[in-house]
Amino acid sequence: MDIIKKLELYRLENKVTQEELAEELGVAFSTVNRWFNGRTVPSKIQQYQIEKYLKKRARKS
């Protein structure tokens, strides 16, 4: 599954706003918004941070 799809699924299931997600990932809201709208894709470093974030959250569940 695409990393953005995983992130969006996590976000919707856990009622996390794009603003909250941006803050957690250390990026601007507009960056997260562009990912979800398909205008841009995360850089390799951002992809790593997203994967790390999702793994961390999975352990808390």
PDB file of N, H, CA, C and O in Angstrom:
ATOM      1  N   MET A   1       0.847  -1.178   0.000  1.00  0.00           N
ATOM      2  CA  MET A   1       0.000   0.000   0.000  1.00  0.00           C
ATOM      3  C   MET A   1       0.894   1.244   0.000  1.00  0.00           C
ATOM      4  O   MET A   1       1.919   1.283   0.681  1.00  0.00           O
ATOM      5  N   ASP A   2       0.510   2.215  -0.739  1.00  0.00           N
ATOM      6  H   ASP A   2      -0.322   2.183  -1.292  1.00  0.00           H
ATOM      7  CA  ASP A   2       1.215   3.495  -0.818  1.00  0.00           C
ATOM      8  C   ASP A   2       1.281   4.148   0.571  1.00  0.00           C
ATOM      9  O   ASP A   2       0.321   4.091   1.339  1.00  0.00           O
ATOM     10  N   ILE A   3       2.409   4.757   0.873  1.00  0.00           N
ATOM     11  H   ILE A   3       3.189   4.803   0.249  1.00  0.00           H
ATOM     12  CA  ILE A   3       2.606   5.358   2.205  1.00  0.00           C
ATOM     13  C   ILE A   3       1.590   6.456   2.510  1.00  0.00           C
ATOM     14  O   ILE A   3       1.157   6.600   3.654  1.00  0.00           O
ATOM     15  N   ILE A   4       1.214   7.220   1.508  1.00  0.00           N
ATOM     16  H   ILE A   4       1.566   7.102   0.579  1.00  0.00           H
ATOM     17  CA  ILE A   4       0.225   8.279   1.733  1.00  0.00           C
ATOM     18  C   ILE A   4      -1.147   7.674   2.009  1.00  0.00           C
ATOM     19  O   ILE A   4      -1.900   8.197   2.830  1.00  0.00           O
ATOM     20  N   LYS A   5      -1.475   6.586   1.337  1.00  0.00           N
ATOM     21  H   LYS A   5      -0.863   6.161   0.670  1.00  0.00           H
ATOM     22  CA  LYS A   5      -2.749   5.910   1.608  1.00  0.00           C
ATOM     23  C   LYS A   5      -2.761   5.364   3.032  1.00  0.00           C
ATOM     24  O   LYS A   5      -3.778   5.448   3.721  1.00  0.00           O
ATOM     25  N   LYS A   6      -1.633   4.804   3.474  1.00  0.00           N
ATOM     26  H   LYS A   6      -0.808   4.736   2.914  1.00  0.00           H
ATOM     27  CA  LYS A   6      -1.531   4.302   4.848  1.00  0.00           C
ATOM     28  C   LYS A   6      -1.709   5.439   5.848  1.00  0.00           C
ATOM     29  O   LYS A   6      -2.409   5.306   6.851  1.00  0.00           O
ATOM     30  N   LEU A   7      -1.061   6.553   5.550  1.00  0.00           N
ATOM     31  H   LEU A   7      -0.492   6.662   4.735  1.00  0.00           H
ATOM     32  CA  LEU A   7      -1.137   7.711   6.436  1.00  0.00           C
ATOM     33  C   LEU A   7      -2.562   8.263   6.492  1.00  0.00           C
ATOM     34  O   LEU A   7      -3.053   8.610   7.566  1.00  0.00           O
ATOM     35  N   GLU A   8      -3.209   8.343   5.363  1.00  0.00           N
ATOM     36  H   GLU A   8      -2.810   8.061   4.490  1.00  0.00           H
ATOM     37  CA  GLU A   8      -4.592   8.842   5.309  1.00  0.00           C
ATOM     38  C   GLU A   8      -5.529   7.895   6.050  1.00  0.00           C
ATOM     39  O   GLU A   8      -6.418   8.346   6.772  1.00  0.00           O
ATOM     40  N   LEU A   9      -5.340   6.590   5.881  1.00  0.00           N
ATOM     41  H   LEU A   9      -4.618   6.223   5.294  1.00  0.00           H
ATOM     42  CA  LEU A   9      -6.157   5.609   6.584  1.00  0.00           C
ATOM     43  C   LEU A   9      -5.976   5.756   8.095  1.00  0.00           C
ATOM     44  O   LEU A   9      -6.951   5.777   8.846  1.00  0.00           O
ATOM     45  N   TYR A  10      -4.729   5.856   8.528  1.00  0.00           N
ATOM     46  H   TYR A  10      -3.937   5.839   7.918  1.00  0.00           H
ATOM     47  CA  TYR A  10      -4.458   6.056   9.955  1.00  0.00           C
ATOM     48  C   TYR A  10      -5.140   7.335  10.444  1.00  0.00           C
ATOM     49  O   TYR A  10      -5.793   7.342  11.488  1.00  0.00           O
ATOM     50  N   ARG A  11      -4.981   8.409   9.678  1.00  0.00           N
ATOM     51  H   ARG A  11      -4.451   8.403   8.830  1.00  0.00           H
ATOM     52  CA  ARG A  11      -5.530   9.709  10.063  1.00  0.00           C
ATOM     53  C   ARG A  11      -7.044   9.649  10.231  1.00  0.00           C
ATOM     54  O   ARG A  11      -7.583  10.162  11.212  1.00  0.00           O
ATOM     55  N   LEU A  12      -7.724   9.029   9.284  1.00  0.00           N
ATOM     56  H   LEU A  12      -7.287   8.613   8.487  1.00  0.00           H
ATOM     57  CA  LEU A  12      -9.182   8.954   9.335  1.00  0.00           C
ATOM     58  C   LEU A  12      -9.667   8.034  10.451  1.00  0.00           C
ATOM     59  O   LEU A  12     -10.623   8.361  11.154  1.00  0.00           O
ATOM     60  N   GLU A  13      -9.013   6.889  10.618  1.00  0.00           N
ATOM     61  H   GLU A  13      -8.236   6.624  10.047  1.00  0.00           H
ATOM     62  CA  GLU A  13      -9.425   5.940  11.655  1.00  0.00           C
ATOM     63  C   GLU A  13      -9.226   6.500  13.058  1.00  0.00           C
ATOM     64  O   GLU A  13      -9.972   6.166  13.978  1.00  0.00           O
ATOM     65  N   ASN A  14      -8.224   7.347  13.215  1.00  0.00           N
ATOM     66  H   ASN A  14      -7.618   7.618  12.467  1.00  0.00           H
ATOM     67  CA  ASN A  14      -7.890   7.873  14.537  1.00  0.00           C
ATOM     68  C   ASN A  14      -8.307   9.325  14.736  1.00  0.00           C
ATOM     69  O   ASN A  14      -7.949   9.955  15.731  1.00  0.00           O
ATOM     70  N   LYS A  15      -9.067   9.846  13.776  1.00  0.00           N
ATOM     71  H   LYS A  15      -9.358   9.333  12.968  1.00  0.00           H
ATOM     72  CA  LYS A  15      -9.607  11.212  13.861  1.00  0.00           C
ATOM     73  C   LYS A  15      -8.517  12.245  14.137  1.00  0.00           C
ATOM     74  O   LYS A  15      -8.655  13.101  15.010  1.00  0.00           O
ATOM     75  N   VAL A  16      -7.434  12.143  13.373  1.00  0.00           N
ATOM     76  H   VAL A  16      -7.321  11.447  12.663  1.00  0.00           H
ATOM     77  CA  VAL A  16      -6.324  13.088  13.468  1.00  0.00           C
ATOM     78  C   VAL A  16      -6.487  14.088  12.326  1.00  0.00           C
ATOM     79  O   VAL A  16      -6.673  13.697  11.173  1.00  0.00           O
ATOM     80  N   THR A  17      -6.417  15.367  12.646  1.00  0.00           N
ATOM     81  H   THR A  17      -6.266  15.685  13.582  1.00  0.00           H
ATOM     82  CA  THR A  17      -6.552  16.379  11.594  1.00  0.00           C
ATOM     83  C   THR A  17      -5.246  16.496  10.815  1.00  0.00           C
ATOM     84  O   THR A  17      -4.191  16.061  11.277  1.00  0.00           O
ATOM     85  N   GLN A  18      -5.332  17.081   9.644  1.00  0.00           N
ATOM     86  H   GLN A  18      -6.189  17.434   9.269  1.00  0.00           H
ATOM     87  CA  GLN A  18      -4.123  17.313   8.855  1.00  0.00           C
ATOM     88  C   GLN A  18      -3.184  18.256   9.598  1.00  0.00           C
ATOM     89  O   GLN A  18      -1.964  18.114   9.515  1.00  0.00           O
ATOM     90  N   GLU A  19      -3.743  19.208  10.318  1.00  0.00           N
ATOM     91  H   GLU A  19      -4.734  19.323  10.386  1.00  0.00           H
ATOM     92  CA  GLU A  19      -2.928  20.142  11.101  1.00  0.00           C
ATOM     93  C   GLU A  19      -2.145  19.404  12.182  1.00  0.00           C
ATOM     94  O   GLU A  19      -0.951  19.639  12.365  1.00  0.00           O
ATOM     95  N   GLU A  20      -2.826  18.508  12.898  1.00  0.00           N
ATOM     96  H   GLU A  20      -3.797  18.317  12.750  1.00  0.00           H
ATOM     97  CA  GLU A  20      -2.164  17.728  13.948  1.00  0.00           C
ATOM     98  C   GLU A  20      -1.090  16.827  13.355  1.00  0.00           C
ATOM     99  O   GLU A  20       0.000  16.690  13.909  1.00  0.00           O
ATOM    100  N   LEU A  21      -1.411  16.226  12.240  1.00  0.00           N
ATOM    101  H   LEU A  21      -2.297  16.338  11.790  1.00  0.00           H
ATOM    102  CA  LEU A  21      -0.455  15.347  11.567  1.00  0.00           C
ATOM    103  C   LEU A  21       0.781  16.124  11.129  1.00  0.00           C
ATOM    104  O   LEU A  21       1.908  15.662  11.308  1.00  0.00           O
ATOM    105  N   ALA A  22       0.569  17.289  10.561  1.00  0.00           N
ATOM    106  H   ALA A  22      -0.347  17.664  10.415  1.00  0.00           H
ATOM    107  CA  ALA A  22       1.688  18.128  10.127  1.00  0.00           C
ATOM    108  C   ALA A  22       2.589  18.469  11.309  1.00  0.00           C
ATOM    109  O   ALA A  22       3.814  18.408  11.204  1.00  0.00           O
ATOM    110  N   GLU A  23       1.982  18.824  12.420  1.00  0.00           N
ATOM    111  H   GLU A  23       0.987  18.874  12.506  1.00  0.00           H
ATOM    112  CA  GLU A  23       2.762  19.167  13.614  1.00  0.00           C
ATOM    113  C   GLU A  23       3.571  17.965  14.097  1.00  0.00           C
ATOM    114  O   GLU A  23       4.747  18.103  14.433  1.00  0.00           O
ATOM    115  N   GLU A  24       2.950  16.794  14.133  1.00  0.00           N
ATOM    116  H   GLU A  24       1.994  16.682  13.860  1.00  0.00           H
ATOM    117  CA  GLU A  24       3.640  15.574  14.568  1.00  0.00           C
ATOM    118  C   GLU A  24       4.814  15.224  13.660  1.00  0.00           C
ATOM    119  O   GLU A  24       5.847  14.745  14.127  1.00  0.00           O
ATOM    120  N   LEU A  25       4.651  15.465  12.364  1.00  0.00           N
ATOM    121  H   LEU A  25       3.812  15.855  11.984  1.00  0.00           H
ATOM    122  CA  LEU A  25       5.691  15.117  11.392  1.00  0.00           C
ATOM    123  C   LEU A  25       6.714  16.232  11.194  1.00  0.00           C
ATOM    124  O   LEU A  25       7.734  16.032  10.535  1.00  0.00           O
ATOM    125  N   GLY A  26       6.443  17.393  11.758  1.00  0.00           N
ATOM    126  H   GLY A  26       5.614  17.555  12.293  1.00  0.00           H
ATOM    127  CA  GLY A  26       7.378  18.503  11.637  1.00  0.00           C
ATOM    128  C   GLY A  26       7.396  19.160  10.269  1.00  0.00           C
ATOM    129  O   GLY A  26       8.429  19.647   9.811  1.00  0.00           O
ATOM    130  N   VAL A  27       6.230  19.167   9.620  1.00  0.00           N
ATOM    131  H   VAL A  27       5.390  18.772   9.992  1.00  0.00           H
ATOM    132  CA  VAL A  27       6.101  19.826   8.316  1.00  0.00           C
ATOM    133  C   VAL A  27       4.919  20.786   8.374  1.00  0.00           C
ATOM    134  O   VAL A  27       4.139  20.767   9.326  1.00  0.00           O
ATOM    135  N   ALA A  28       4.795  21.611   7.364  1.00  0.00           N
ATOM    136  H   ALA A  28       5.428  21.626   6.590  1.00  0.00           H
ATOM    137  CA  ALA A  28       3.688  22.561   7.299  1.00  0.00           C
ATOM    138  C   ALA A  28       2.384  21.849   6.928  1.00  0.00           C
ATOM    139  O   ALA A  28       2.388  20.816   6.258  1.00  0.00           O
ATOM    140  N   PHE A  29       1.276  22.430   7.381  1.00  0.00           N
ATOM    141  H   PHE A  29       1.273  23.269   7.925  1.00  0.00           H
ATOM    142  CA  PHE A  29      -0.036  21.903   7.012  1.00  0.00           C
ATOM    143  C   PHE A  29      -0.168  21.818   5.499  1.00  0.00           C
ATOM    144  O   PHE A  29      -0.688  20.834   4.973  1.00  0.00           O
ATOM    145  N   SER A  30       0.300  22.848   4.795  1.00  0.00           N
ATOM    146  H   SER A  30       0.722  23.648   5.222  1.00  0.00           H
ATOM    147  CA  SER A  30       0.165  22.866   3.333  1.00  0.00           C
ATOM    148  C   SER A  30       0.904  21.698   2.686  1.00  0.00           C
ATOM    149  O   SER A  30       0.480  21.196   1.645  1.00  0.00           O
ATOM    150  N   THR A  31       1.996  21.268   3.289  1.00  0.00           N
ATOM    151  H   THR A  31       2.341  21.676   4.134  1.00  0.00           H
ATOM    152  CA  THR A  31       2.748  20.119   2.770  1.00  0.00           C
ATOM    153  C   THR A  31       1.907  18.856   2.868  1.00  0.00           C
ATOM    154  O   THR A  31       1.782  18.107   1.899  1.00  0.00           O
ATOM    155  N   VAL A  32       1.332  18.623   4.038  1.00  0.00           N
ATOM    156  H   VAL A  32       1.433  19.231   4.825  1.00  0.00           H
ATOM    157  CA  VAL A  32       0.477  17.446   4.241  1.00  0.00           C
ATOM    158  C   VAL A  32      -0.719  17.508   3.305  1.00  0.00           C
ATOM    159  O   VAL A  32      -1.093  16.499   2.707  1.00  0.00           O
ATOM    160  N   ASN A  33      -1.316  18.672   3.175  1.00  0.00           N
ATOM    161  H   ASN A  33      -1.013  19.492   3.661  1.00  0.00           H
ATOM    162  CA  ASN A  33      -2.466  18.848   2.298  1.00  0.00           C
ATOM    163  C   ASN A  33      -2.112  18.512   0.848  1.00  0.00           C
ATOM    164  O   ASN A  33      -2.893  17.862   0.153  1.00  0.00           O
ATOM    165  N   ARG A  34      -0.955  18.947   0.397  1.00  0.00           N
ATOM    166  H   ARG A  34      -0.321  19.475   0.962  1.00  0.00           H
ATOM    167  CA  ARG A  34      -0.522  18.652  -0.981  1.00  0.00           C
ATOM    168  C   ARG A  34      -0.279  17.159  -1.179  1.00  0.00           C
ATOM    169  O   ARG A  34      -0.550  16.633  -2.258  1.00  0.00           O
ATOM    170  N   TRP A  35       0.229  16.467  -0.156  1.00  0.00           N
ATOM    171  H   TRP A  35       0.449  16.895   0.721  1.00  0.00           H
ATOM    172  CA  TRP A  35       0.411  15.014  -0.262  1.00  0.00           C
ATOM    173  C   TRP A  35      -0.936  14.341  -0.484  1.00  0.00           C
ATOM    174  O   TRP A  35      -1.088  13.523  -1.391  1.00  0.00           O
ATOM    175  N   PHE A  36      -1.915  14.692   0.351  1.00  0.00           N
ATOM    176  H   PHE A  36      -1.791  15.357   1.087  1.00  0.00           H
ATOM    177  CA  PHE A  36      -3.223  14.047   0.276  1.00  0.00           C
ATOM    178  C   PHE A  36      -3.988  14.409  -0.987  1.00  0.00           C
ATOM    179  O   PHE A  36      -4.829  13.635  -1.443  1.00  0.00           O
ATOM    180  N   ASN A  37      -3.709  15.568  -1.553  1.00  0.00           N
ATOM    181  H   ASN A  37      -3.025  16.196  -1.182  1.00  0.00           H
ATOM    182  CA  ASN A  37      -4.357  15.970  -2.802  1.00  0.00           C
ATOM    183  C   ASN A  37      -3.598  15.504  -4.032  1.00  0.00           C
ATOM    184  O   ASN A  37      -4.039  15.741  -5.156  1.00  0.00           O
ATOM    185  N   GLY A  38      -2.468  14.847  -3.834  1.00  0.00           N
ATOM    186  H   GLY A  38      -2.110  14.654  -2.921  1.00  0.00           H
ATOM    187  CA  GLY A  38      -1.705  14.300  -4.952  1.00  0.00           C
ATOM    188  C   GLY A  38      -0.888  15.321  -5.724  1.00  0.00           C
ATOM    189  O   GLY A  38      -0.406  15.025  -6.817  1.00  0.00           O
ATOM    190  N   ARG A  39      -0.723  16.515  -5.175  1.00  0.00           N
ATOM    191  H   ARG A  39      -1.115  16.756  -4.287  1.00  0.00           H
ATOM    192  CA  ARG A  39       0.053  17.541  -5.879  1.00  0.00           C
ATOM    193  C   ARG A  39       1.552  17.325  -5.738  1.00  0.00           C
ATOM    194  O   ARG A  39       2.323  17.649  -6.641  1.00  0.00           O
ATOM    195  N   THR A  40       1.961  16.770  -4.590  1.00  0.00           N
ATOM    196  H   THR A  40       1.334  16.507  -3.856  1.00  0.00           H
ATOM    197  CA  THR A  40       3.376  16.465  -4.367  1.00  0.00           C
ATOM    198  C   THR A  40       3.484  15.119  -3.672  1.00  0.00           C
ATOM    199  O   THR A  40       2.491  14.559  -3.210  1.00  0.00           O
ATOM    200  N   VAL A  41       4.693  14.617  -3.608  1.00  0.00           N
ATOM    201  H   VAL A  41       5.500  15.072  -3.983  1.00  0.00           H
ATOM    202  CA  VAL A  41       4.960  13.379  -2.867  1.00  0.00           C
ATOM    203  C   VAL A  41       6.030  13.683  -1.822  1.00  0.00           C
ATOM    204  O   VAL A  41       6.847  14.584  -2.012  1.00  0.00           O
ATOM    205  N   PRO A  42       6.026  12.940  -0.728  1.00  0.00           N
ATOM    206  CA  PRO A  42       7.038  13.167   0.301  1.00  0.00           C
ATOM    207  C   PRO A  42       8.437  12.831  -0.217  1.00  0.00           C
ATOM    208  O   PRO A  42       8.615  11.916  -1.021  1.00  0.00           O
ATOM    209  N   SER A  43       9.418  13.587   0.260  1.00  0.00           N
ATOM    210  H   SER A  43       9.273  14.331   0.913  1.00  0.00           H
ATOM    211  CA  SER A  43      10.812  13.280  -0.063  1.00  0.00           C
ATOM    212  C   SER A  43      11.189  11.973   0.636  1.00  0.00           C
ATOM    213  O   SER A  43      10.418  11.453   1.444  1.00  0.00           O
ATOM    214  N   LYS A  44      12.348  11.454   0.331  1.00  0.00           N
ATOM    215  H   LYS A  44      12.974  11.876  -0.325  1.00  0.00           H
ATOM    216  CA  LYS A  44      12.812  10.211   0.973  1.00  0.00           C
ATOM    217  C   LYS A  44      12.879  10.382   2.493  1.00  0.00           C
ATOM    218  O   LYS A  44      12.491   9.487   3.243  1.00  0.00           O
ATOM    219  N   ILE A  45      13.368  11.523   2.931  1.00  0.00           N
ATOM    220  H   ILE A  45      13.683  12.250   2.322  1.00  0.00           H
ATOM    221  CA  ILE A  45      13.462  11.781   4.371  1.00  0.00           C
ATOM    222  C   ILE A  45      12.068  11.862   4.985  1.00  0.00           C
ATOM    223  O   ILE A  45      11.833  11.322   6.066  1.00  0.00           O
ATOM    224  N   GLN A  46      11.149  12.530   4.306  1.00  0.00           N
ATOM    225  H   GLN A  46      11.339  12.968   3.428  1.00  0.00           H
ATOM    226  CA  GLN A  46       9.778  12.630   4.802  1.00  0.00           C
ATOM    227  C   GLN A  46       9.112  11.258   4.828  1.00  0.00           C
ATOM    228  O   GLN A  46       8.367  10.951   5.758  1.00  0.00           O
ATOM    229  N   GLN A  47       9.372  10.430   3.815  1.00  0.00           N
ATOM    230  H   GLN A  47       9.978  10.680   3.059  1.00  0.00           H
ATOM    231  CA  GLN A  47       8.823   9.075   3.798  1.00  0.00           C
ATOM    232  C   GLN A  47       9.320   8.284   4.999  1.00  0.00           C
ATOM    233  O   GLN A  47       8.557   7.556   5.633  1.00  0.00           O
ATOM    234  N   TYR A  48      10.602   8.433   5.306  1.00  0.00           N
ATOM    235  H   TYR A  48      11.222   9.025   4.791  1.00  0.00           H
ATOM    236  CA  TYR A  48      11.172   7.758   6.474  1.00  0.00           C
ATOM    237  C   TYR A  48      10.469   8.227   7.750  1.00  0.00           C
ATOM    238  O   TYR A  48      10.118   7.410   8.601  1.00  0.00           O
ATOM    239  N   GLN A  49      10.265   9.537   7.882  1.00  0.00           N
ATOM    240  H   GLN A  49      10.551  10.200   7.190  1.00  0.00           H
ATOM    241  CA  GLN A  49       9.600  10.091   9.062  1.00  0.00           C
ATOM    242  C   GLN A  49       8.153   9.590   9.172  1.00  0.00           C
ATOM    243  O   GLN A  49       7.673   9.305  10.270  1.00  0.00           O
ATOM    244  N   ILE A  50       7.473   9.485   8.043  1.00  0.00           N
ATOM    245  H   ILE A  50       7.863   9.716   7.152  1.00  0.00           H
ATOM    246  CA  ILE A  50       6.091   8.981   8.038  1.00  0.00           C
ATOM    247  C   ILE A  50       6.067   7.528   8.488  1.00  0.00           C
ATOM    248  O   ILE A  50       5.244   7.152   9.323  1.00  0.00           O
ATOM    249  N   GLU A  51       6.962   6.708   7.944  1.00  0.00           N
ATOM    250  H   GLU A  51       7.631   7.013   7.266  1.00  0.00           H
ATOM    251  CA  GLU A  51       7.019   5.292   8.332  1.00  0.00           C
ATOM    252  C   GLU A  51       7.319   5.149   9.819  1.00  0.00           C
ATOM    253  O   GLU A  51       6.710   4.330  10.506  1.00  0.00           O
ATOM    254  N   LYS A  52       8.252   5.945  10.308  1.00  0.00           N
ATOM    255  H   LYS A  52       8.747   6.611   9.750  1.00  0.00           H
ATOM    256  CA  LYS A  52       8.615   5.931  11.725  1.00  0.00           C
ATOM    257  C   LYS A  52       7.404   6.326  12.580  1.00  0.00           C
ATOM    258  O   LYS A  52       7.138   5.703  13.608  1.00  0.00           O
ATOM    259  N   TYR A  53       6.684   7.347  12.159  1.00  0.00           N
ATOM    260  H   TYR A  53       6.900   7.853  11.324  1.00  0.00           H
ATOM    261  CA  TYR A  53       5.491   7.818  12.862  1.00  0.00           C
ATOM    262  C   TYR A  53       4.426   6.723  12.915  1.00  0.00           C
ATOM    263  O   TYR A  53       3.851   6.464  13.972  1.00  0.00           O
ATOM    264  N   LEU A  54       4.164   6.084  11.775  1.00  0.00           N
ATOM    265  H   LEU A  54       4.631   6.294  10.916  1.00  0.00           H
ATOM    266  CA  LEU A  54       3.132   5.045  11.722  1.00  0.00           C
ATOM    267  C   LEU A  54       3.511   3.837  12.579  1.00  0.00           C
ATOM    268  O   LEU A  54       2.652   3.264  13.248  1.00  0.00           O
ATOM    269  N   LYS A  55       4.779   3.447  12.567  1.00  0.00           N
ATOM    270  H   LYS A  55       5.478   3.913  12.024  1.00  0.00           H
ATOM    271  CA  LYS A  55       5.233   2.318  13.395  1.00  0.00           C
ATOM    272  C   LYS A  55       5.097   2.648  14.874  1.00  0.00           C
ATOM    273  O   LYS A  55       4.672   1.810  15.669  1.00  0.00           O
ATOM    274  N   LYS A  56       5.459   3.866  15.238  1.00  0.00           N
ATOM    275  H   LYS A  56       5.805   4.547  14.592  1.00  0.00           H
ATOM    276  CA  LYS A  56       5.352   4.312  16.628  1.00  0.00           C
ATOM    277  C   LYS A  56       3.897   4.279  17.081  1.00  0.00           C
ATOM    278  O   LYS A  56       3.598   3.826  18.186  1.00  0.00           O
ATOM    279  N   ARG A  57       3.004   4.751  16.240  1.00  0.00           N
ATOM    280  H   ARG A  57       3.247   5.119  15.343  1.00  0.00           H
ATOM    281  CA  ARG A  57       1.578   4.770  16.567  1.00  0.00           C
ATOM    282  C   ARG A  57       0.994   3.355  16.621  1.00  0.00           C
ATOM    283  O   ARG A  57       0.103   3.083  17.425  1.00  0.00           O
ATOM    284  N   ALA A  58       1.491   2.462  15.776  1.00  0.00           N
ATOM    285  H   ALA A  58       2.215   2.683  15.122  1.00  0.00           H
ATOM    286  CA  ALA A  58       0.993   1.082  15.760  1.00  0.00           C
ATOM    287  C   ALA A  58       1.335   0.383  17.075  1.00  0.00           C
ATOM    288  O   ALA A  58       0.557  -0.432  17.572  1.00  0.00           O
ATOM    289  N   ARG A  59       2.491   0.701  17.630  1.00  0.00           N
ATOM    290  H   ARG A  59       3.123   1.363  17.227  1.00  0.00           H
ATOM    291  CA  ARG A  59       2.902   0.098  18.898  1.00  0.00           C
ATOM    292  C   ARG A  59       2.029   0.565  20.052  1.00  0.00           C
ATOM    293  O   ARG A  59       1.823  -0.172  21.016  1.00  0.00           O
ATOM    294  N   LYS A  60       1.516   1.787  19.959  1.00  0.00           N
ATOM    295  H   LYS A  60       1.683   2.386  19.176  1.00  0.00           H
ATOM    296  CA  LYS A  60       0.677   2.331  21.029  1.00  0.00           C
ATOM    297  C   LYS A  60      -0.731   1.751  21.014  1.00  0.00           C
ATOM    298  O   LYS A  60      -1.445   1.826  22.014  1.00  0.00           O
ATOM    299  N   SER A  61      -1.130   1.179  19.897  1.00  0.00           N
ATOM    300  H   SER A  61      -0.550   1.118  19.085  1.00  0.00           H
ATOM    301  CA  SER A  61      -2.500   0.653  19.777  1.00  0.00           C
ATOM    302  C   SER A  61      -2.677  -0.648  20.511  1.00  0.00           C
ATOM    303  O   SER A  61      -3.770  -1.216  20.505  1.00  0.00           O
TER     304      SER A  61
END
